[in-house]
Amino acid sequence: MKYLEVVGDSKSEKYESLLNQIRNLINKDENLISSLANVSAALKQTFDDFSWVGFYLFDGTKLFLGPFQGKVACTVIEIGKGVCGSSALKLETLVVSDVHKFEGHIACDSGSNSEIVIPMFNLDGLLGVLDIDSYKFGCFDETDQLYLEKIVRFLVEELF
């Protein structure tokens, strides 16, 4: 078994360490769901401000709940609906400092105040999204976006 030991004081240092750990933890020969479950757990245990971390996977029509860490969650999200569905539709990362101001926000956890969603896609199209929530307003910034996009790119290249 491989153990996760993330080191560093700054957010960037934590992400660099985490990215290296994920690169060692994930490989093409392992099951997709198991791999995504471990990445969810690694992100959640690394960042105390993350209240929910998980994946929604695309089935060709809608997003359905995949591996996650946190409170129970919505099981199906339509493309174009909420932050996840909007990110999936636009194929771009969405950083929302205050989800209560995002028109059409889907409140699976009423305590959530900010969110970042990173789409997973390749040349064949949408694969899913990585969704991270926080109870803290304005939790996510350019550093989160940069490193989470790197993590998602690695996962897409390795697992899909």
Phi, psi and omega per residue, in radians:
M1 nan 2.465 3.101
K2 -1.694 2.343 -3.115
Y3 -1.817 2.486 -3.136
L4 -1.593 2.131 3.070
E5 -2.351 1.673 -3.121
V6 -1.586 2.260 -3.132
V7 -2.132 2.676 3.101
G8 2.250 2.618 -3.121
D9 -1.670 -0.693 -3.108
S10 -1.454 2.829 3.114
K11 -1.039 -0.760 3.136
S12 -1.078 -0.744 3.126
E13 -1.116 -0.708 3.099
K14 -1.096 -0.770 3.135
Y15 -1.128 -0.728 3.126
E16 -1.041 -0.809 3.126
S17 -1.110 -0.772 3.132
L18 -1.100 -0.747 -3.141
L19 -1.055 -0.751 3.087
N20 -1.099 -0.720 3.108
Q21 -1.098 -0.768 -3.135
I22 -1.108 -0.699 3.106
R23 -1.052 -0.581 3.114
N24 -1.468 -0.404 -3.073
L25 -1.455 -0.575 -2.988
I26 -1.832 2.397 2.965
N27 -2.586 2.803 -3.026
K28 -1.064 -0.401 -3.067
D29 -1.438 -0.120 -3.108
E30 -1.707 2.794 -3.105
N31 -1.119 2.401 -3.129
L32 -1.000 -0.881 -3.077
I33 -1.102 -0.765 3.114
S34 -1.075 -0.748 -3.134
S35 -1.124 -0.798 3.132
L36 -1.149 -0.591 3.092
A37 -1.101 -0.761 3.123
N38 -1.153 -0.658 3.107
V39 -1.153 -0.722 3.078
S40 -1.013 -0.829 -3.130
A41 -1.116 -0.733 -3.130
A42 -1.089 -0.771 3.114
L43 -1.123 -0.782 -3.096
K44 -1.129 -0.714 -3.101
Q45 -1.349 -0.339 -3.132
T46 -1.419 -0.625 -3.028
F47 -2.062 1.912 -3.100
D48 -1.084 -0.484 -3.101
D49 -1.386 -0.140 3.132
F50 -1.461 2.000 3.138
S51 -1.514 -0.450 -3.117
W52 -2.609 2.331 3.103
V53 -2.389 2.196 3.116
G54 -2.962 3.065 -3.116
F55 -2.019 2.437 2.908
Y56 -1.971 2.249 -3.076
L57 -1.837 2.515 -3.085
F58 -1.585 2.238 -3.130
D59 -1.807 0.225 -3.115
G60 1.756 -0.278 -3.127
T61 -2.271 -0.770 -3.046
K62 -2.520 3.011 3.037
L63 -1.647 2.353 3.074
F64 -2.167 2.617 -3.062
L65 -1.053 2.248 3.055
G66 -1.961 -2.732 -3.135
P67 -1.051 2.442 -3.130
F68 -2.718 2.925 3.025
Q69 -2.274 2.219 3.128
G70 2.392 -2.877 3.137
K71 -1.175 2.866 3.102
V72 -0.945 2.685 -2.982
A73 -2.362 2.905 3.022
C74 -1.064 2.446 -3.066
T75 -1.641 -0.433 -3.124
V76 -2.388 2.351 3.080
I77 -2.271 2.236 3.109
E78 -1.332 2.534 3.090
I79 -1.066 2.282 -3.122
G80 1.612 -0.133 -3.105
K81 -1.813 2.390 3.114
G82 1.140 -3.041 -3.125
V83 -1.205 -0.771 -3.140
C84 -1.087 -0.859 -3.129
G85 -1.143 -0.588 3.102
S86 -1.216 -0.738 3.085
S87 -1.087 -0.726 3.125
A88 -1.113 -0.716 -3.137
L89 -1.157 -0.776 -3.079
K90 -1.462 -0.252 -3.036
L91 0.935 0.760 3.083
E92 -2.485 2.665 3.122
T93 -1.200 2.381 3.060
L94 -2.061 2.205 3.066
V95 -1.962 2.072 -3.077
V96 -2.081 1.948 -3.099
S97 -1.252 -0.540 3.138
D98 -2.454 1.766 -3.068
V99 -1.121 -0.377 -3.134
H100 -1.215 -0.289 3.109
K101 -1.729 -0.008 3.134
F102 -1.566 1.971 -3.101
E103 -1.074 2.200 3.130
G104 1.511 0.167 3.122
H105 -0.971 2.369 3.105
I106 -1.702 1.984 -3.066
A107 -1.619 1.466 3.058
C108 -1.228 -0.626 3.074
D109 -2.170 1.955 -3.066
S110 -1.113 -0.268 3.120
G111 -1.438 -0.198 -3.116
S112 -1.197 2.351 -3.134
N113 -2.118 -0.449 3.072
S114 -2.441 2.833 -3.003
E115 -2.726 2.594 2.952
I116 -2.305 2.364 3.127
V117 -2.267 2.221 -3.132
I118 -2.019 2.100 3.128
P119 -1.286 2.548 3.029
M120 -1.914 2.098 3.136
F121 -2.678 2.790 3.043
N122 -2.360 -2.883 -3.107
L123 -1.107 -0.402 3.113
D124 -1.422 -0.225 3.100
G125 2.146 -2.798 -3.075
L126 -1.166 2.376 3.076
L127 -1.966 -0.533 -3.108
G128 2.813 -2.862 3.094
V129 -2.474 2.652 2.916
L130 -1.734 2.182 -3.073
D131 -2.083 2.249 3.101
I132 -2.311 2.271 3.132
D133 -2.001 2.791 3.048
S134 -2.512 2.592 3.035
Y135 -1.376 -0.198 -3.117
K136 -1.581 2.267 3.041
F137 -1.154 2.474 3.069
G138 1.081 0.560 -3.063
C139 -1.182 -0.579 -2.950
F140 -1.808 2.464 -3.106
D141 -2.396 -2.909 -3.104
E142 -1.102 -0.581 3.121
T143 -1.125 -0.793 3.091
D144 -1.041 -0.826 -3.107
Q145 -1.042 -0.829 -3.120
L146 -1.000 -0.901 -3.057
Y147 -1.319 -0.644 3.106
L148 -1.161 -0.625 3.062
E149 -1.142 -0.650 3.073
K150 -1.100 -0.774 3.135
I151 -1.075 -0.794 -3.138
V152 -1.117 -0.757 3.111
R153 -1.025 -0.758 3.110
F154 -1.065 -0.800 -3.137
L155 -1.067 -0.757 -3.138
V156 -1.095 -0.784 -3.138
E157 -1.138 -0.661 -3.042
E158 -1.464 -0.639 -2.911
L159 -1.916 -0.323 -3.048
F160 -1.946 nan nan
